[in-house]
Amino acid sequence: MQNLAVVRLMGDALVWYPPGAGAQPQPLENDAQLAAFRAALRNSRWQACFAAPSAQVRALELEVAPAEKKHLARALPFMLEEQVAEDVEDLHFASSALSKTRYAVAICSHSVMRQWAQRLAQLPDLPQWLPEALLLPWRPGEWCLVADGEQVIVRSGEGEGYAVERDLLPAVLAASADLQLPETLIFYATDQVEALALLPATLQDRVQWRQGGVCSALLLSEDAQRLNLRQGAYAPSLPLQQWWGQWRTAAALVAVAFTLQLVATWADYRAQAAENLALRGALEASYRQAVPQGALVDAERQLQRQLDALRGGAGAGSFVPLLEQTGSVIAQRPDTRVLSINYNQRGGEMRLNIVASDFSAVEQLRAGLAEAGLAAVMESSSAQGDSVRARIRVGGA
């Protein structure tokens, strides 16, 4: 593990091992030592983990059916209920896949997890809590043993390991050997004779002696099985406070810029709204100059419709063509004059109030309009002194 610093509990004291150094552990008991640890992690860009004491963590391997994998986190307490002495509600279960159907599982109590969290609170957040037995070097067909004070740490598989008191090691190894005899035992200790005396006779010819302790074993460990205990309720939380410390200045600047932009947008909206009201008022005033009466819904559209009708278009009853045809007929009769013209836009008709010399002149005018291709109907006529007043309705053919 060339890039992983390991924090351990030795008795009640916290210590840490620099990655790949093989050096003796460095204490973490006072402010100066804690500051040096933080600086080492920051400057060297090391990762750090907590080696959870194997005396309080049980690590084992479990075969899982494909149908159970999806709900493994919830199913583990019930699957292992018969293998633990405590109530499963008091235990924390963590798992990590070794293959498609084989999982490494770690079990420890909730009270121990809380104690560790309290003990590590003064350190930088350690996102990985790994069983210390699984930090030892391991290869298929090997067991790795490390004498560590009054206990021996044993890694007996890819995802299996435990810690046992020195006096109980012979009995535990003998029972384990009956189930699965390893090809090789790698034993780290300072006294070879004393270490060999702890092994059953059936295993002594398989031992490879290594001088050293935990730090020497960690130096040779290539890759730890990352069975992280920080799962479920103990999963690492996002470092929001740290992020806020790093980004609060930028966040404040963004908030100020956003506020200014919001104020500017609101002021621009108010100005545009006032200008829009002024324009609509002017438009309506202009419309009323052209059309004093009538409902006003959309001044621009209504005025455009009236202009289109007066300008002339595809319809035969458009005002301008109708006026042009009618005017050309009336112009040929100088003894007839027009008093008023009323145009009905919807019907495309216009009513002429005229004064002529006699009834014959009125009839000649109506006949002339008909010859010009217009529909002309005389609605009324009456004598007015020496002349005749009449009203003629004129429309398209």
C-alpha positions as CSV (number, residue, x, y, z in Angstrom):
1,M,0.0,0.0,0.0
2,Q,2.2,2.7,-1.3
3,N,-0.3,5.5,-1.0
4,L,-2.4,4.6,2.0
5,A,-1.6,5.9,5.5
6,V,-3.0,3.7,8.3
7,V,-4.4,5.0,11.6
8,R,-4.6,2.3,14.4
9,L,-5.5,2.1,18.0
10,M,-2.7,0.6,20.1
11,G,-4.4,0.1,23.4
12,D,-6.1,3.4,24.0
13,A,-3.6,5.5,22.0
14,L,-4.0,6.5,18.4
15,V,-1.0,6.0,16.1
16,W,-0.5,6.2,12.3
17,Y,1.8,4.4,9.8
18,P,3.1,6.4,6.8
19,P,2.4,4.5,3.5
20,G,5.2,2.2,2.4
21,A,7.8,3.4,4.9
22,G,8.0,0.4,7.1
23,A,8.7,2.7,10.0
24,Q,7.5,2.6,13.6
25,P,4.1,4.1,14.1
26,Q,3.9,7.8,14.9
27,P,1.6,9.0,17.8
28,L,-1.4,11.2,17.4
29,E,-2.0,12.4,21.0
30,N,-1.3,16.2,21.0
31,D,-2.0,19.2,18.8
32,A,1.5,19.2,17.3
33,Q,1.3,15.6,16.2
34,L,-2.2,16.0,14.8
35,A,-1.1,19.1,12.8
36,A,1.9,17.1,11.5
37,F,-0.5,14.3,10.4
38,R,-2.8,16.7,8.6
39,A,0.2,18.4,6.9
40,A,1.5,15.1,5.7
41,L,-1.8,14.1,4.2
42,R,-2.2,17.4,2.5
43,N,1.3,17.8,1.2
44,S,1.8,14.2,0.0
45,R,-1.8,13.7,-1.3
46,W,-2.0,10.5,0.7
47,Q,-5.2,8.7,1.4
48,A,-5.8,7.6,4.9
49,C,-7.8,4.8,6.5
50,F,-8.7,3.6,10.0
51,A,-7.6,0.0,10.8
52,A,-10.6,-1.2,12.8
53,P,-9.3,-3.6,15.5
54,S,-9.9,-7.2,14.4
55,A,-10.6,-8.2,18.0
56,Q,-13.9,-6.3,17.7
57,V,-14.6,-7.0,14.0
58,R,-15.5,-10.4,12.5
59,A,-14.6,-10.7,8.8
60,L,-15.9,-13.6,6.9
61,E,-16.8,-14.7,3.3
62,L,-20.3,-15.5,2.2
63,E,-21.7,-17.1,-0.9
64,V,-24.8,-15.2,-2.1
65,A,-27.4,-16.3,-4.6
66,P,-27.9,-14.0,-7.6
67,A,-31.5,-13.3,-6.4
68,E,-30.2,-12.1,-3.0
69,K,-27.7,-9.6,-4.3
70,K,-30.1,-6.8,-4.9
71,H,-31.3,-6.7,-1.3
72,L,-28.1,-8.0,0.3
73,A,-27.7,-5.0,2.7
74,R,-31.1,-5.6,4.3
75,A,-30.8,-9.4,4.1
76,L,-27.4,-9.8,5.8
77,P,-28.7,-9.7,9.4
78,F,-31.2,-12.5,8.8
79,M,-28.7,-14.6,6.7
80,L,-26.1,-14.5,9.5
81,E,-28.4,-14.4,12.5
82,E,-27.5,-18.0,13.5
83,Q,-23.8,-17.3,13.4
84,V,-23.7,-14.4,15.9
85,A,-24.4,-14.5,19.6
86,E,-25.7,-10.9,19.9
87,D,-29.0,-9.5,18.8
88,V,-28.7,-8.6,15.1
89,E,-30.4,-5.2,15.9
90,D,-27.3,-4.3,17.9
91,L,-24.9,-5.2,15.1
92,H,-23.6,-3.4,12.1
93,F,-23.1,-5.4,8.8
94,A,-20.9,-4.3,5.9
95,S,-20.2,-6.1,2.7
96,S,-17.9,-6.0,-0.4
97,A,-18.1,-8.1,-3.5
98,L,-15.2,-10.5,-4.1
99,S,-16.8,-12.1,-7.2
100,K,-20.2,-12.3,-8.8
101,T,-21.6,-14.5,-6.0
102,R,-18.9,-14.3,-3.2
103,Y,-18.9,-11.4,-0.7
104,A,-16.6,-10.3,2.1
105,V,-18.7,-9.4,5.2
106,A,-17.6,-7.6,8.3
107,I,-19.7,-7.6,11.6
108,C,-19.2,-5.4,14.6
109,S,-21.5,-3.8,17.2
110,H,-23.1,-0.3,16.8
111,S,-21.7,0.7,20.2
112,V,-18.1,0.0,19.0
113,M,-18.7,2.0,15.8
114,R,-19.9,4.9,17.9
115,Q,-16.9,4.7,20.2
116,W,-14.5,4.7,17.2
117,A,-16.3,7.7,15.7
118,Q,-15.9,9.6,19.0
119,R,-12.2,8.6,19.3
120,L,-11.4,9.7,15.7
121,A,-13.4,13.0,15.9
122,Q,-10.2,15.0,16.4
123,L,-8.7,13.7,13.1
124,P,-9.4,14.6,9.5
125,D,-12.3,12.6,8.2
126,L,-11.3,9.1,7.4
127,P,-13.7,7.8,4.7
128,Q,-12.4,4.2,5.0
129,W,-12.6,2.0,8.1
130,L,-11.0,-1.3,7.1
131,P,-10.7,-4.4,9.3
132,E,-7.0,-4.5,10.3
133,A,-6.7,-8.2,9.5
134,L,-7.6,-7.4,5.8
135,L,-4.8,-4.9,5.7
136,L,-2.2,-7.7,6.0
137,P,-0.6,-9.1,2.8
138,W,-2.3,-12.2,1.3
139,R,-2.1,-14.5,-1.6
140,P,-4.2,-17.6,-2.4
141,G,-3.1,-20.6,-0.4
142,E,-1.5,-18.5,2.3
143,W,-2.3,-17.3,5.8
144,C,-0.7,-14.2,7.2
145,L,-0.1,-14.0,11.0
146,V,1.3,-10.9,12.8
147,A,2.3,-11.0,16.5
148,D,1.0,-7.7,17.9
149,G,1.6,-7.5,21.7
150,E,-0.7,-9.9,23.5
151,Q,-2.6,-10.8,20.4
152,V,-2.0,-12.3,17.0
153,I,-3.7,-10.9,13.9
154,V,-4.6,-13.5,11.3
155,R,-5.7,-13.1,7.7
156,S,-6.9,-16.5,6.5
157,G,-8.5,-15.5,3.2
158,E,-9.2,-12.8,0.7
159,G,-12.1,-11.5,2.9
160,E,-11.5,-13.4,6.1
161,G,-9.5,-12.5,9.2
162,Y,-9.6,-12.1,13.0
163,A,-7.5,-11.4,16.0
164,V,-6.9,-13.9,18.8
165,E,-5.0,-13.9,22.1
166,R,-1.6,-15.5,21.9
167,D,-2.5,-18.3,24.4
168,L,-5.6,-19.2,22.3
169,L,-3.8,-19.2,18.9
170,P,-2.8,-22.9,18.9
171,A,-6.4,-24.1,19.5
172,V,-7.8,-21.7,17.0
173,L,-5.3,-22.6,14.3
174,A,-5.8,-26.3,14.9
175,A,-9.6,-25.9,14.5
176,S,-9.1,-23.9,11.3
177,A,-6.6,-26.4,9.9
178,D,-9.2,-29.1,10.2
179,L,-11.5,-27.2,7.9
180,Q,-8.9,-25.8,5.4
181,L,-5.2,-26.4,5.6
182,P,-3.1,-23.5,4.1
183,E,-0.2,-24.3,1.9
184,T,2.0,-21.6,3.6
185,L,1.9,-19.6,6.8
186,I,3.6,-16.2,6.7
187,F,4.4,-15.3,10.4
188,Y,5.6,-11.9,11.4
189,A,7.1,-11.8,14.9
190,T,10.2,-10.6,16.7
191,D,11.0,-14.0,18.4
192,Q,11.1,-16.9,16.0
193,V,11.2,-19.6,18.7
194,E,8.3,-18.2,20.7
195,A,6.3,-17.7,17.5
196,L,6.8,-21.3,16.4
197,A,5.7,-22.6,19.8
198,L,2.3,-21.0,19.2
199,L,1.7,-23.1,16.1
200,P,0.2,-26.7,15.9
201,A,2.7,-29.3,14.9
202,T,0.7,-29.9,11.6
203,L,1.4,-26.3,10.5
204,Q,5.0,-25.8,11.7
205,D,6.5,-27.2,8.5
206,R,4.5,-24.7,6.5
207,V,5.8,-21.6,8.2
208,Q,7.8,-18.9,6.5
209,W,9.4,-16.7,9.2
210,R,9.5,-12.9,8.8
211,Q,11.2,-10.6,11.3
212,G,9.0,-7.6,12.2
213,G,5.5,-6.6,13.2
214,V,2.5,-4.8,11.8
215,C,4.6,-2.0,10.1
216,S,6.6,-4.7,8.2
217,A,3.5,-6.5,7.1
218,L,1.9,-3.3,5.9
219,L,5.1,-2.5,3.9
220,L,4.6,-5.7,1.9
221,S,0.8,-5.5,1.5
222,E,0.2,-4.8,-2.1
223,D,-3.6,-4.1,-2.0
224,A,-6.0,-4.4,0.9
225,Q,-9.5,-5.8,0.4
226,R,-11.5,-2.6,0.7
227,L,-14.2,-4.0,3.0
228,N,-15.3,-0.6,4.3
229,L,-17.2,-0.5,7.5
230,R,-18.5,3.0,6.8
231,Q,-21.7,1.8,5.0
232,G,-25.3,2.5,5.6
233,A,-25.9,4.8,8.5
234,Y,-22.1,5.2,8.9
235,A,-21.4,6.2,5.3
236,P,-19.2,9.3,4.9
237,S,-21.2,12.5,4.6
238,L,-20.3,15.2,2.1
239,P,-17.8,17.7,3.5
240,L,-20.2,20.6,3.3
241,Q,-18.5,22.7,5.9
242,Q,-15.1,22.3,4.2
243,W,-16.6,23.2,0.8
244,W,-18.3,26.2,2.3
245,G,-15.0,27.4,3.7
246,Q,-13.4,27.1,0.3
247,W,-16.2,28.6,-1.8
248,R,-18.0,31.0,0.4
249,T,-16.2,34.1,-1.1
250,A,-17.0,33.0,-4.6
251,A,-20.6,32.2,-3.5
252,A,-21.0,35.6,-2.0
253,L,-19.8,37.3,-5.2
254,V,-22.2,35.2,-7.3
255,A,-25.0,36.1,-4.9
256,V,-24.2,39.8,-5.2
257,A,-24.0,39.7,-9.0
258,F,-27.3,37.7,-9.2
259,T,-29.0,40.3,-6.9
260,L,-27.7,43.2,-9.0
261,Q,-28.8,41.5,-12.2
262,L,-32.2,40.8,-10.7
263,V,-32.6,44.5,-9.7
264,A,-31.5,45.7,-13.1
265,T,-34.0,43.3,-14.8
266,W,-36.8,44.5,-12.6
267,A,-36.0,48.2,-13.3
268,D,-35.9,47.5,-17.0
269,Y,-39.2,45.6,-16.8
270,R,-40.9,48.5,-15.0
271,A,-39.6,51.0,-17.6
272,Q,-40.7,48.8,-20.5
273,A,-44.1,48.3,-18.9
274,A,-44.6,52.1,-18.5
275,E,-43.5,52.7,-22.1
276,N,-45.9,50.0,-23.3
277,L,-48.8,51.7,-21.5
278,A,-47.9,55.0,-23.0
279,L,-47.8,53.6,-26.5
280,R,-51.1,51.8,-26.1
281,G,-52.7,55.0,-24.8
282,A,-51.3,56.9,-27.8
283,L,-52.5,54.2,-30.2
284,E,-56.0,54.2,-28.7
285,A,-56.2,58.0,-28.9
286,S,-55.2,57.9,-32.6
287,Y,-57.8,55.3,-33.2
288,R,-60.5,57.4,-31.6
289,Q,-59.6,60.3,-33.9
290,A,-60.4,58.1,-36.9
291,V,-63.3,56.1,-35.4
292,P,-64.9,58.1,-32.6
293,Q,-67.6,55.5,-31.8
294,G,-67.8,51.8,-31.4
295,A,-66.2,49.1,-29.2
296,L,-62.4,49.2,-28.9
297,V,-60.8,45.8,-28.4
298,D,-57.6,45.8,-30.4
299,A,-57.1,49.2,-32.0
300,E,-54.4,48.2,-34.4
301,R,-56.2,45.2,-35.7
302,Q,-59.6,46.9,-36.0
303,L,-58.1,49.9,-37.8
304,Q,-56.2,47.6,-40.1
305,R,-59.3,45.8,-41.1
306,Q,-61.1,49.1,-41.9
307,L,-58.2,50.3,-43.9
308,D,-58.1,47.1,-45.9
309,A,-61.7,47.4,-46.7
310,L,-61.4,51.0,-47.8
311,R,-58.2,50.3,-49.7
312,G,-59.9,47.7,-51.8
313,G,-59.1,44.1,-52.2
314,A,-60.3,40.8,-53.7
315,G,-64.0,41.3,-52.7
316,A,-66.3,42.9,-55.2
317,G,-68.0,45.1,-52.6
318,S,-64.8,46.9,-51.6
319,F,-65.4,50.6,-51.0
320,V,-62.8,52.2,-53.3
321,P,-63.7,50.2,-56.4
322,L,-67.4,50.6,-55.7
323,L,-67.0,54.4,-55.2
324,E,-64.9,54.6,-58.4
325,Q,-67.5,52.9,-60.6
326,T,-70.4,54.9,-59.0
327,G,-68.5,58.2,-59.3
328,S,-67.8,57.7,-63.0
329,V,-71.6,57.2,-63.7
330,I,-72.6,60.2,-61.6
331,A,-70.0,62.4,-63.3
332,Q,-71.8,61.9,-66.6
333,R,-74.9,63.6,-65.2
334,P,-74.1,67.1,-64.1
335,D,-77.7,67.8,-63.2
336,T,-77.4,65.2,-60.4
337,R,-75.5,65.9,-57.2
338,V,-74.7,63.7,-54.2
339,L,-75.8,64.9,-50.8
340,S,-74.3,62.0,-48.7
341,I,-72.8,58.5,-49.0
342,N,-73.2,55.8,-46.3
343,Y,-71.1,52.7,-46.7
344,N,-71.9,49.4,-45.0
345,Q,-68.6,47.4,-44.7
346,R,-70.3,44.2,-43.7
347,G,-72.6,44.1,-46.7
348,G,-70.3,45.8,-49.1
349,E,-73.0,48.3,-50.1
350,M,-73.4,52.0,-50.1
351,R,-76.4,54.3,-50.0
352,L,-76.4,57.4,-52.0
353,N,-78.6,60.4,-51.1
354,I,-79.0,62.4,-54.3
355,V,-80.8,65.4,-55.7
356,A,-81.9,65.3,-59.4
357,S,-83.9,67.6,-61.7
358,D,-86.8,65.2,-62.0
359,F,-87.8,61.5,-61.6
360,S,-86.6,60.7,-65.0
361,A,-83.1,61.8,-64.1
362,V,-83.1,59.6,-61.0
363,E,-84.2,56.6,-63.1
364,Q,-81.5,57.3,-65.7
365,L,-78.9,57.4,-63.0
366,R,-80.1,54.0,-61.6
367,A,-80.1,52.5,-65.1
368,G,-76.6,53.9,-65.7
369,L,-75.3,52.2,-62.5
370,A,-76.9,49.0,-63.7
371,E,-75.2,49.2,-67.1
372,A,-71.9,49.8,-65.3
373,G,-72.2,46.3,-63.7
374,L,-73.5,47.4,-60.3
375,A,-76.6,46.3,-58.5
376,A,-78.6,49.6,-58.0
377,V,-81.9,49.7,-56.2
378,M,-83.9,52.9,-55.6
379,E,-85.1,52.7,-52.0
380,S,-87.1,56.0,-51.9
381,S,-87.8,59.2,-53.8
382,S,-89.7,62.4,-53.1
383,A,-90.3,65.8,-54.7
384,Q,-88.4,68.7,-53.2
385,G,-89.6,71.9,-54.8
386,D,-88.5,71.9,-58.4
387,S,-86.2,68.9,-58.0
388,V,-86.5,65.3,-56.8
389,R,-84.6,63.8,-53.7
390,A,-83.9,60.1,-53.8
391,R,-81.9,57.3,-52.1
392,I,-80.3,54.6,-54.1
393,R,-78.6,51.4,-52.7
394,V,-75.6,50.4,-54.7
395,G,-73.7,47.1,-54.4
396,G,-71.5,44.8,-56.4
397,A,-72.9,42.9,-59.3
